[in-house]
Amino acid sequence: NLDKEAFIGDAFDMLKLRASYGTGGNQDILGTGTFGAANLSRATYNITSGYMGESGTRITQIPRFDLKWETVQQANIGIDFGVWSNRLRGNVDVYQKKTVDLYQGIRVSAVNALSEINANYGSMRNRGVEVALTYDLLRGKDYLLSFNFNGSYNKNELLELPTPDGLVWDGGLTANREGDVLSQYYLTEYAGISPATGNLLFYDQNGNLTENPVNADRKFTGKSFIPKYQGGFGFNAEYKNFFLTTQFNFVADVWRFDYDLANFMDPSDIGTFNKSADLLNYWTPNNRYTDMPSLNASNLSSESFSDRWLRDGSYLRLRYISLGYNFPKEMLDKTFFSGLRTYVQAENIATWTKWRGLDAESNRANDQSQYPTPKMFSVGLEV
């Protein structure tokens, strides 16, 4: 309690310094539940067809007897404070969270019948800042107007990977590289529509335009579905027994594939599914300078490993707004109620975002045919 020290003076009504360090284990190394990894120390096989179509067995897992939990090492330094008769109060925390003995695949010679074996190797670090603030703008006997804010910044970084070049890529849309964020998008760069042919254009590894990109043209985008910034803010207003409360949530610097938008723009199934009006601007010999390809473009499949549908998933959402009335105690003295409150509330009624798919709010790297967060309206009575 630093506010009790003489050298602090009267500047703070409350000032506390906190520090902690600890380690913990993660036994769910597969992400499938507590007992999902129970058989990792055993050799496993399956039935397959072999020479001349004869049935046989093949190994599907090489046992590792030295597997262990991942270890999370976490350090935190924070302060809690209050000033101006605690009219402004809050806390600030700086943290570092390092995970070691990551469970991941390590390449082995194919003479073992498999080219990869899972083991504990490598480390990952998360560093960040978390802030929570509350400010009472108006505060009296019968009224209160208070604002609140909470926010966080997180930097994710892979420190060590089990390859000589520090790069792990399985041929998919993301790759991992030492010094970069986890699951970074590894894609070819979309360049627009060819005025001459109506096909999609991409940049190759030398920065030249091409209609036929290859894996060598992929590049690290610096983007991931892990958000850097997230938080919320709102206010609480009270007058006598009436109250009004709001809460907004935000996420920023997060990137995901908008496959819902891609489906709305897909010309291959026009007449079967609903389409975006954007498609009406498709390329024709008389409409050569456009952002929509020809309906008969020959390289539409190349967009599947490009950043054409990689979109900024940042959003600001009005999570809820609630208006209500608290019945005073004297009105309840002759009843069996100790407290009674009535309210009307609306949830998820407004969202501000560049995202054009069904819902910007998601913890997935890509969204397709996912049911969006519903808008809800309710009337309630709490006793």
C-alpha positions in Angstrom: 0.0 0.0 0.0 2.1 2.8 -1.3 -0.5 5.5 -0.4 0.4 4.9 3.3 4.1 5.9 2.7 5.1 9.4 3.6 6.9 10.1 0.3 3.7 9.6 -1.7 1.9 12.5 0.0 -1.8 13.2 -0.5 -1.8 12.8 -4.3 -3.5 9.4 -4.2 -6.5 8.2 -2.2 -5.4 4.7 -2.9 -2.2 3.3 -4.5 -1.1 -0.3 -4.4 1.7 -2.0 -6.1 1.4 -5.7 -7.1 3.9 -8.2 -8.5 3.6 -11.9 -9.1 5.4 -14.8 -10.7 4.3 -18.4 -11.1 4.3 -21.4 -13.3 1.5 -23.8 -14.4 1.1 -26.9 -16.5 -1.1 -27.4 -19.5 -2.0 -31.1 -19.7 -4.5 -30.5 -22.6 -1.7 -30.4 -25.2 -3.9 -31.6 -28.0 -6.7 -29.1 -27.2 -9.2 -32.0 -27.2 -9.9 -32.3 -23.4 -8.3 -33.6 -20.3 -7.8 -37.2 -21.5 -7.3 -36.5 -25.2 -3.6 -37.2 -25.0 -3.8 -40.4 -23.0 -2.5 -42.6 -25.8 0.4 -40.5 -27.1 3.0 -42.8 -25.5 1.7 -45.8 -27.5 2.4 -47.0 -31.0 -0.9 -46.9 -33.0 -1.8 -48.6 -36.3 -4.6 -48.8 -38.7 -5.8 -51.2 -41.4 -5.0 -50.3 -45.0 -4.7 -51.9 -48.4 -1.2 -52.8 -49.5 0.5 -54.8 -52.2 -1.9 -56.3 -54.8 -4.8 -54.8 -52.8 -4.1 -57.1 -49.8 -5.1 -55.8 -46.4 -2.4 -54.8 -44.0 -1.5 -52.5 -41.1 0.5 -49.4 -41.1 1.9 -47.3 -38.2 0.1 -44.0 -37.6 1.9 -42.9 -34.5 5.4 -43.4 -33.2 5.3 -43.5 -29.3 7.1 -40.9 -27.2 7.7 -42.0 -23.7 9.2 -38.6 -22.5 6.2 -36.5 -23.3 5.1 -34.0 -20.6 2.8 -31.1 -20.0 3.5 -27.7 -21.6 4.7 -25.3 -18.9 3.4 -21.7 -18.7 5.7 -19.2 -16.9 3.8 -16.0 -16.1 5.0 -12.7 -14.5 2.9 -9.7 -13.7 3.4 -6.2 -12.3 0.5 -3.9 -11.7 -0.8 -0.9 -9.8 -4.3 -0.1 -8.3 -5.0 3.6 -7.8 -7.7 6.1 -6.9 -7.5 9.9 -7.0 -9.8 12.9 -6.6 -11.7 11.3 -3.7 -11.7 8.1 -5.7 -13.6 9.8 -8.5 -11.1 8.3 -10.9 -10.0 4.8 -10.0 -8.5 1.8 -11.9 -5.6 -0.5 -12.4 -2.8 -1.0 -14.9 -1.0 -4.4 -15.4 2.0 -5.3 -17.5 2.5 -9.1 -18.0 4.6 -11.6 -19.8 3.4 -15.2 -20.4 5.9 -17.7 -21.8 4.9 -21.2 -22.8 7.8 -23.7 -23.0 7.9 -27.4 -24.1 5.4 -26.7 -26.8 3.7 -29.8 -28.1 4.4 -29.9 -31.9 5.7 -32.0 -34.7 9.4 -32.6 -35.2 10.6 -33.9 -38.6 12.2 -37.4 -38.6 13.5 -39.6 -41.3 10.8 -41.3 -43.4 12.6 -44.6 -42.8 10.5 -44.7 -39.6 7.3 -44.9 -41.8 6.4 -41.4 -40.8 8.1 -38.1 -41.5 7.0 -36.4 -38.3 6.8 -37.2 -34.6 5.1 -35.1 -32.0 7.2 -34.0 -29.1 7.8 -31.2 -26.5 10.0 -28.6 -28.2 10.0 -24.8 -28.6 8.5 -21.9 -26.8 6.1 -19.0 -27.4 5.7 -15.7 -25.6 2.8 -13.3 -25.0 3.5 -9.8 -23.7 1.0 -7.1 -23.0 -0.7 -4.4 -21.1 -4.2 -4.4 -19.5 -5.9 -1.2 -18.3 -9.2 -0.7 -16.4 -10.6 2.7 -15.5 -13.7 4.1 -13.9 -14.5 7.8 -13.6 -17.5 9.3 -11.8 -18.3 12.5 -13.7 -21.3 13.3 -11.6 -21.8 11.9 -8.1 -24.4 13.0 -5.6 -27.0 11.7 -3.2 -29.7 11.0 -5.8 -27.7 10.8 -9.0 -24.6 9.2 -10.6 -23.0 9.4 -14.0 -20.0 7.0 -14.2 -17.9 6.1 -17.2 -15.8 2.9 -17.5 -13.1 1.6 -19.9 -11.1 -1.6 -20.1 -8.6 -2.5 -22.8 -5.7 -4.7 -23.5 -2.8 -4.9 -25.9 -1.1 -8.3 -26.5 1.9 -9.2 -28.6 2.3 -12.8 -29.5 5.7 -14.1 -30.6 7.1 -17.6 -31.5 10.5 -17.9 -29.9 11.7 -21.4 -30.9 10.5 -23.9 -33.5 11.7 -27.4 -34.3 13.2 -26.7 -37.8 16.7 -25.6 -38.8 15.3 -22.5 -40.6 12.8 -21.6 -37.9 9.9 -22.1 -40.3 7.0 -24.5 -40.1 4.5 -24.7 -43.0 2.2 -27.6 -43.7 0.9 -26.3 -47.1 -2.1 -24.5 -45.7 -3.0 -20.8 -45.4 -0.9 -20.1 -42.3 2.7 -20.7 -41.3 4.8 -20.3 -38.2 8.1 -18.5 -38.2 10.4 -17.7 -35.3 10.1 -14.1 -34.2 6.6 -13.7 -35.7 3.0 -14.2 -34.5 1.4 -17.6 -34.2 -0.5 -18.8 -37.3 0.5 -15.9 -39.5 -1.2 -15.9 -42.9 1.2 -17.1 -45.6 -0.4 -16.2 -49.0 0.0 -14.8 -52.5 -0.9 -11.2 -52.9 -4.0 -10.4 -54.8 -3.5 -7.6 -57.4 -6.9 -7.1 -59.0 -8.5 -8.0 -62.4 -6.7 -8.2 -65.7 -8.3 -5.7 -68.2 -7.2 -7.9 -71.1 -8.6 -11.3 -70.0 -10.9 -10.7 -67.0 -8.8 -13.2 -65.0 -7.5 -12.6 -61.5 -4.1 -11.0 -61.1 -1.5 -11.7 -58.4 2.0 -10.5 -57.6 4.8 -13.1 -58.0 7.8 -13.3 -55.7 9.6 -10.6 -57.8 6.7 -8.2 -57.6 5.5 -8.8 -61.2 1.9 -9.4 -62.2 0.9 -13.0 -63.0 -2.4 -14.9 -63.6 -0.8 -18.2 -62.4 0.7 -17.9 -59.0 2.7 -20.8 -57.4 3.7 -21.6 -53.9 7.0 -19.8 -54.3 5.0 -16.5 -54.7 3.6 -16.8 -51.2 4.7 -14.2 -48.6 4.2 -13.6 -44.9 1.5 -11.0 -44.4 2.2 -10.0 -40.8 -1.5 -10.7 -40.1 -3.1 -13.2 -37.8 -6.6 -14.1 -36.4 -5.1 -13.4 -32.9 -6.3 -9.8 -32.0 -3.7 -7.2 -30.8 -6.3 -4.9 -29.1 -9.6 -5.7 -27.4 -11.7 -4.2 -24.6 -14.8 -2.4 -23.8 -16.3 0.8 -22.5 -19.7 2.2 -21.3 -21.5 4.3 -18.8 -23.8 3.9 -15.9 -26.4 6.7 -15.1 -28.6 6.7 -12.1 -31.2 9.2 -10.9 -33.2 8.5 -7.8 -34.5 4.9 -8.6 -34.0 5.0 -12.4 -30.9 3.6 -14.1 -29.5 3.4 -17.6 -26.5 1.2 -18.4 -24.6 0.6 -21.6 -21.6 -1.5 -22.6 -19.6 -1.4 -25.9 -17.0 -4.0 -26.9 -14.2 -3.6 -29.5 -11.6 -5.8 -31.2 -8.9 -4.3 -33.4 -6.0 -5.5 -35.6 -7.5 -9.0 -36.2 -7.6 -10.7 -39.6 -9.8 -13.5 -40.8 -11.0 -15.1 -44.1 -14.5 -13.9 -45.0 -15.7 -17.0 -46.8 -19.3 -15.9 -46.5 -18.5 -12.9 -48.7 -16.5 -15.1 -51.0 -19.6 -17.3 -51.5 -21.7 -14.2 -52.3 -19.2 -13.3 -55.0 -18.7 -16.8 -56.5 -20.0 -16.8 -60.1 -20.0 -20.6 -60.5 -23.4 -21.1 -58.8 -25.4 -18.1 -59.9 -29.1 -19.1 -60.0 -28.6 -21.6 -57.1 -27.6 -19.3 -54.2 -28.1 -15.7 -53.3 -25.4 -13.4 -54.7 -24.0 -9.9 -54.0 -25.0 -7.1 -56.3 -21.3 -6.4 -56.7 -21.2 -9.2 -59.2 -23.2 -7.1 -61.6 -20.0 -5.2 -62.2 -18.3 -8.3 -63.6 -15.7 -8.0 -66.4 -16.8 -8.0 -70.0 -15.0 -6.7 -73.2 -17.0 -3.5 -72.7 -16.3 -3.3 -68.9 -12.6 -4.0 -68.7 -11.6 -1.9 -65.7 -13.5 -3.4 -62.8 -12.9 -5.2 -59.5 -15.0 -8.2 -60.5 -13.6 -11.0 -62.7 -15.2 -12.4 -65.7 -18.0 -14.9 -65.0 -15.9 -17.4 -67.0 -12.5 -16.5 -65.5 -10.1 -19.5 -65.9 -8.1 -19.0 -62.7 -10.7 -18.5 -59.9 -9.2 -21.4 -58.0 -5.9 -19.5 -57.5 -7.7 -17.1 -55.1 -8.0 -19.9 -52.6 -4.4 -19.4 -51.4 -4.3 -15.7 -51.9 -5.3 -12.7 -49.6 -8.3 -11.7 -51.8 -10.8 -12.7 -49.1 -8.5 -11.9 -46.1 -10.4 -9.2 -44.3 -9.9 -6.9 -41.3 -12.2 -8.3 -38.6 -12.0 -5.3 -36.3 -15.3 -4.1 -34.9 -17.1 -2.0 -32.3 -20.4 -3.4 -31.0 -23.0 -2.1 -28.7 -23.2 -5.1 -26.5 -26.2 -4.0 -24.5 -28.2 -1.1 -23.2 -30.5 -1.4 -20.3 -33.1 1.0 -18.8 -34.8 0.2 -15.5 -36.3 1.1 -12.2 -35.4 -0.1 -8.7 -38.4 0.0 -6.4 -37.6 1.8 -3.2 -37.5 -0.1 0.1 -40.4 1.8 1.6 -42.6 0.5 -1.2 -41.7 -3.1 -0.4 -41.9 -2.9 3.5 -45.4 -4.4 3.5 -44.6 -7.1 1.0 -42.5 -10.3 1.1 -39.9 -8.7 -1.3 -36.6 -7.5 -0.1 -35.7 -6.1 -3.5 -37.6 -5.5 -6.8 -36.3 -4.3 -10.1 -37.8 -4.0 -13.6 -36.0 -3.3 -16.8 -36.0 -3.3 -20.6 -32.8 -4.4 -22.4 -31.4 -4.7 -25.9 -28.3 -6.7 -26.9 -26.1 -6.6 -30.0 -28.3 -4.0 -31.7 -25.5 -2.1 -33.5 -22.1 -3.0 -34.9 -19.5 -0.8 -36.7 -17.1 -2.7 -38.9 -15.6 -3.1 -42.3 -16.5 -6.8 -42.2 -19.0 -7.7 -44.9 -19.7 -11.3 -43.9 -22.5 -12.5 -41.5 -20.8 -11.6 -38.3 -17.5 -9.8 -37.4 -17.4 -11.3 -33.9 -15.5 -14.6 -34.0 -12.5 -16.4 -32.6 -12.0 -18.4 -35.7 -9.5 -17.9 -38.5 -12.2 -18.1 -41.1 -15.9 -17.9 -41.1 -18.4 -19.7 -43.3 -22.0 -20.5 -42.7 -21.7 -19.7 -39.0 -24.8 -18.5 -37.2 -24.3 -14.8 -36.3 -24.6 -13.3 -32.9 -28.3 -12.6 -32.5 -29.9 -9.3 -31.6 -32.0 -9.7 -28.5 -34.7 -7.6 -26.8 -36.0 -8.4 -23.4 -38.2 -7.2 -20.6 -37.4 -8.4 -17.1 -38.4 -8.4 -13.5 -35.8 -9.2 -10.8 -36.9 -10.1 -7.3 
